[in-house]
Amino acid sequence: MTSNTYEIYYDKEADFLEVFFGEPTSCYTEEQEEGIFIRKDNETNEVKSVGILAFGKRAGILKKLLEKVNKRLPGAIDISK
C-alpha cells in the first residue's frame, strides 16, 4: 500500500530540497547524478525521499525526478518566501 503522506524540507542556506514520502524507515541512498539523491527503504526498496542540491537553479528537475520514481505532489513548491 502506498502512502499519500509527504513532508517537504528546504534548507535555504544550503539550497537543498528533500521531499519525504510515508513513514520514516531505515534507508540507503543512491546518487542519480551529482547532487540528485533518492533514498530507498532497506527492505522493500520503496522510494522514501528525493533530494536535490542547488534546487534554486534546478527546480525543474523535481517533476522529472518524481515521475521517474512514480511519486506526485499535489502542487508546486515555491521556495521564494
LUMDO-22025 format. One record per residue: residue number from 1; residue in one letter; x, y, z of N, C-alpha, C in turn. Coordinates in pm, 1 decimal, padded with zeros to 6 digits. Example, Ala and Ser with C-alpha at 12.3 -4.5 7.8 and 13.67 -1.06 7.14 Angstrom:
# residues 2
<node 1, 'A', <01319.0, -00569.0, 00780.0>, <01230.0, -00450.0, 00780.0>, <01320.0, -00330.0, 00780.0>>
<node 2, 'S', <01285.0, -00225.0, 00708.0>, <01367.0, -00106.0, 00714.0>, <01290.0, 00003.0, 00787.0>>
***
This chain:
# residues 81
<node 1, 'M', <00084.2, -00119.4, 00000.0>, <00000.0, 00000.0, 00000.0>, <00088.1, 00124.8, 00000.0>>
<node 2, 'T', <00061.0, 00217.8, -00087.2>, <00139.2, 00340.0, -00098.2>, <00076.9, 00449.9, -00014.0>>
<node 3, 'S', <00159.7, 00519.3, 00061.4>, <00112.5, 00627.7, 00146.5>, <00107.6, 00758.3, 00068.1>>
<node 4, 'N', <00006.2, 00839.4, 00094.1>, <-00002.9, 00971.4, 00032.8>, <00057.6, 01078.1, 00122.2>>
<node 5, 'T', <00115.2, 01037.6, 00233.2>, <00176.3, 01130.7, 00326.5>, <00312.2, 01174.6, 00272.5>>
<node 6, 'Y', <00337.5, 01305.0, 00280.4>, <00467.3, 01355.5, 00238.7>, <00505.9, 01475.3, 00326.1>>
<node 7, 'E', <00633.6, 01503.5, 00328.3>, <00686.0, 01618.6, 00401.9>, <00793.1, 01681.9, 00314.3>>
<node 8, 'I', <00797.4, 01813.8, 00314.5>, <00895.9, 01885.8, 00234.3>, <00989.8, 01960.4, 00327.0>>
<node 9, 'Y', <01119.5, 01943.2, 00304.5>, <01222.3, 02012.0, 00382.2>, <01306.3, 02092.7, 00283.5>>
<node 10, 'Y', <01328.3, 02221.3, 00315.7>, <01415.9, 02304.2, 00232.4>, <01511.6, 02380.7, 00322.0>>
<node 11, 'D', <01640.0, 02367.0, 00294.8>, <01744.3, 02440.3, 00365.5>, <01790.6, 02552.0, 00271.6>>
<node 12, 'K', <01747.6, 02674.5, 00301.9>, <01776.0, 02787.8, 00214.0>, <01926.1, 02814.4, 00202.2>>
<node 13, 'E', <01997.6, 02806.9, 00313.9>, <02141.3, 02834.2, 00312.9>, <02217.1, 02734.1, 00225.5>>
<node 14, 'A', <02181.5, 02607.7, 00235.8>, <02247.3, 02503.5, 00156.3>, <02182.2, 02486.8, 00018.7>>
<node 15, 'D', <02064.8, 02548.3, -00001.3>, <01985.6, 02533.4, -00123.7>, <01962.1, 02385.7, -00153.6>>
<node 16, 'F', <01912.8, 02315.7, -00050.9>, <01886.2, 02171.7, -00060.6>, <01739.5, 02145.8, -00030.1>>
<node 17, 'L', <01672.2, 02078.7, -00121.3>, <01531.8, 02041.3, -00104.1>, <01523.6, 01889.7, -00092.4>>
<node 18, 'E', <01444.4, 01842.4, 00004.4>, <01418.4, 01699.5, 00015.9>, <01269.7, 01680.0, 00038.9>>
<node 19, 'V', <01211.2, 01586.2, -00034.6>, <01071.0, 01551.1, -00020.3>, <01065.7, 01408.4, 00031.6>>
<node 20, 'F', <01001.7, 01391.0, 00148.5>, <00989.8, 01260.6, 00213.1>, <00851.4, 01203.0, 00187.0>>
<node 21, 'F', <00844.0, 01070.3, 00169.1>, <00717.0, 01002.7, 00143.8>, <00692.8, 00896.3, 00250.4>>
<node 22, 'G', <00573.0, 00897.9, 00309.7>, <00536.0, 00795.6, 00406.5>, <00609.6, 00807.6, 00538.3>>
<node 23, 'E', <00599.6, 00702.8, 00616.7>, <00663.8, 00697.9, 00748.1>, <00813.7, 00672.0, 00732.2>>
<node 24, 'P', <00896.3, 00729.7, 00819.8>, <01040.8, 00706.8, 00812.9>, <01075.5, 00559.3, 00835.9>>
<node 25, 'T', <01172.1, 00511.0, 00761.8>, <01224.1, 00375.2, 00778.4>, <01374.9, 00378.8, 00760.0>>
<node 26, 'S', <01439.0, 00268.1, 00783.8>, <01581.8, 00255.9, 00759.6>, <01603.7, 00252.5, 00608.6>>
<node 27, 'C', <01692.8, 00340.5, 00559.6>, <01709.1, 00357.6, 00414.2>, <01855.1, 00357.1, 00371.6>>
<node 28, 'Y', <01872.7, 00340.1, 00242.3>, <02001.6, 00362.5, 00177.5>, <01981.4, 00470.6, 00071.7>>
<node 29, 'T', <02090.2, 00534.5, 00030.6>, <02082.0, 00646.2, -00063.7>, <02153.4, 00611.9, -00193.3>>
<node 30, 'E', <02089.5, 00646.9, -00304.0>, <02151.4, 00635.7, -00436.0>, <02164.7, 00776.7, -00492.6>>
<node 31, 'E', <02283.3, 00810.9, -00540.9>, <02301.9, 00939.7, -00607.3>, <02279.9, 00916.4, -00756.3>>
<node 32, 'Q', <02170.8, 00972.8, -00810.1>, <02133.1, 00952.6, -00950.2>, <02227.8, 01023.6, -01045.6>>
<node 33, 'E', <02266.2, 01141.6, -01006.0>, <02368.1, 01221.0, -01074.3>, <02416.8, 01319.2, -00969.1>>
<node 34, 'E', <02516.5, 01397.4, -01000.1>, <02573.0, 01485.6, -00899.3>, <02465.0, 01575.3, -00837.8>>
<node 35, 'G', <02447.1, 01560.4, -00705.4>, <02353.0, 01644.4, -00631.8>, <02207.9, 01601.4, -00637.1>>
<node 36, 'I', <02178.3, 01486.4, -00697.5>, <02041.1, 01434.2, -00705.6>, <02037.8, 01300.0, -00633.2>>
<node 37, 'F', <01957.3, 01292.2, -00525.7>, <01957.5, 01174.4, -00439.5>, <01819.0, 01110.7, -00429.4>>
<node 38, 'I', <01817.2, 00978.0, -00424.5>, <01695.4, 00902.6, -00396.4>, <01725.8, 00810.6, -00279.7>>
<node 39, 'R', <01640.9, 00820.4, -00175.4>, <01654.5, 00731.3, -00059.6>, <01548.5, 00623.2, -00070.5>>
<node 40, 'K', <01591.5, 00496.3, -00049.5>, <01500.8, 00382.2, -00060.3>, <01505.4, 00298.7, 00067.2>>
<node 41, 'D', <01389.7, 00238.5, 00098.1>, <01377.9, 00151.2, 00214.4>, <01471.3, 00031.5, 00198.7>>
<node 42, 'N', <01543.5, -00000.7, 00306.6>, <01639.1, -00112.0, 00303.4>, <01574.2, -00245.2, 00269.6>>
<node 43, 'E', <01452.1, -00268.2, 00314.1>, <01387.7, -00398.6, 00295.0>, <01300.3, -00405.3, 00170.1>>
<node 44, 'T', <01226.0, -00299.1, 00140.8>, <01128.4, -00304.3, 00031.8>, <01173.5, -00232.8, -00095.3>>
<node 45, 'N', <01278.4, -00153.8, -00086.7>, <01326.7, -00069.3, -00197.3>, <01227.2, 00038.9, -00237.3>>
<node 46, 'E', <01125.1, 00063.6, -00154.5>, <01029.6, 00170.4, -00181.0>, <01099.3, 00305.2, -00167.6>>
<node 47, 'V', <01071.1, 00396.8, -00258.7>, <01129.6, 00531.2, -00252.8>, <01071.9, 00603.8, -00132.5>>
<node 48, 'K', <01161.0, 00651.7, -00044.7>, <01120.1, 00721.2, 00076.7>, <01147.0, 00870.0, 00070.5>>
<node 49, 'S', <01240.7, 00913.3, -00016.1>, <01264.5, 01056.5, -00033.2>, <01345.6, 01081.3, -00159.5>>
<node 50, 'V', <01333.4, 01204.5, -00208.1>, <01417.7, 01252.9, -00316.7>, <01478.9, 01384.5, -00269.2>>
<node 51, 'G', <01603.9, 01406.9, -00303.7>, <01672.8, 01528.8, -00261.9>, <01748.3, 01591.4, -00377.0>>
<node 52, 'I', <01751.4, 01725.1, -00376.8>, <01818.6, 01798.1, -00484.7>, <01902.9, 01910.5, -00424.3>>
<node 53, 'L', <02034.3, 01904.9, -00448.1>, <02124.1, 02014.6, -00412.2>, <02115.3, 02120.8, -00520.8>>
<node 54, 'A', <02138.4, 02246.0, -00484.5>, <02128.5, 02359.5, -00577.4>, <01988.6, 02363.6, -00638.3>>
<node 55, 'F', <01887.6, 02342.2, -00554.4>, <01749.9, 02334.8, -00601.1>, <01705.3, 02461.7, -00670.9>>
<node 56, 'G', <01746.5, 02577.5, -00621.8>, <01705.3, 02704.3, -00682.2>, <01740.8, 02712.8, -00829.9>>
<node 57, 'K', <01851.2, 02651.4, -00868.2>, <01895.5, 02653.6, -01007.4>, <01840.0, 02536.2, -01087.5>>
<node 58, 'R', <01791.8, 02432.4, -01016.5>, <01749.7, 02309.9, -01085.9>, <01608.5, 02267.1, -01046.3>>
<node 59, 'A', <01523.7, 02360.2, -01013.0>, <01388.3, 02326.7, -00966.1>, <01311.1, 02244.3, -01068.1>>
<node 60, 'G', <01335.4, 02267.3, -01195.2>, <01263.8, 02195.4, -01300.0>, <01287.6, 02046.2, -01300.3>>
<node 61, 'I', <01398.2, 02003.0, -01242.3>, <01429.6, 01860.3, -01241.7>, <01340.5, 01782.8, -01143.1>>
<node 62, 'L', <01279.4, 01851.8, -01046.6>, <01197.9, 01783.4, -00946.2>, <01083.6, 01706.1, -01011.3>>
<node 63, 'K', <01012.8, 01767.5, -01102.2>, <00899.4, 01700.0, -01167.5>, <00946.1, 01573.7, -01239.2>>
<node 64, 'K', <01056.7, 01582.5, -01311.8>, <01109.6, 01466.5, -01383.5>, <01152.9, 01356.9, -01286.1>>
<node 65, 'L', <01215.4, 01397.5, -01176.9>, <01261.5, 01301.3, -01077.3>, <01142.4, 01230.0, -01011.9>>
<node 66, 'L', <01039.5, 01305.5, -00977.8>, <00920.3, 01245.0, -00917.9>, <00852.0, 01149.4, -01015.5>>
<node 67, 'E', <00845.7, 01185.5, -01142.1>, <00787.6, 01096.0, -01242.6>, <00868.9, 00967.0, -01253.4>>
<node 68, 'K', <00999.6, 00980.4, -01247.8>, <01088.5, 00864.1, -01258.5>, <01063.6, 00763.7, -01146.6>>
<node 69, 'V', <01033.3, 00813.2, -01025.7>, <01011.7, 00724.6, -00910.8>, <00862.9, 00702.6, -00882.5>>
<node 70, 'N', <00777.4, 00746.6, -00976.1>, <00632.3, 00726.6, -00966.9>, <00571.3, 00789.4, -00840.9>>
<node 71, 'K', <00610.6, 00914.1, -00813.0>, <00556.6, 00990.0, -00699.7>, <00499.7, 01120.7, -00750.9>>
<node 72, 'R', <00405.6, 01176.3, -00675.0>, <00343.9, 01304.0, -00711.2>, <00329.1, 01391.9, -00588.7>>
<node 73, 'L', <00326.5, 01522.1, -00613.2>, <00292.1, 01620.4, -00511.3>, <00164.7, 01690.9, -00557.0>>
<node 74, 'P', <00080.9, 01734.4, -00464.6>, <-00045.6, 01795.5, -00504.4>, <-00031.5, 01936.7, -00562.4>>
<node 75, 'G', <00085.7, 01997.4, -00551.7>, <00103.1, 02132.7, -00603.6>, <00250.2, 02162.3, -00628.3>>
<node 76, 'A', <00277.3, 02283.9, -00667.7>, <00414.9, 02327.4, -00694.0>, <00483.4, 02368.2, -00563.5>>
<node 77, 'I', <00614.1, 02367.8, -00564.8>, <00692.5, 02410.1, -00449.3>, <00749.1, 02547.4, -00478.4>>
<node 78, 'D', <00723.0, 02642.5, -00387.9>, <00770.7, 02778.9, -00403.1>, <00868.7, 02807.5, -00290.0>>
<node 79, 'I', <00996.9, 02823.5, -00323.4>, <01099.4, 02848.2, -00222.3>, <01131.8, 02995.7, -00207.4>>
<node 80, 'S', <01060.3, 03082.3, -00277.0>, <01091.6, 03225.4, -00276.7>, <01053.0, 03296.3, -00147.9>>
<node 81, 'K', <00975.0, 03234.8, -00063.7>, <00927.9, 03300.2, 00059.5>, <01022.7, 03281.7, 00174.1>>
***
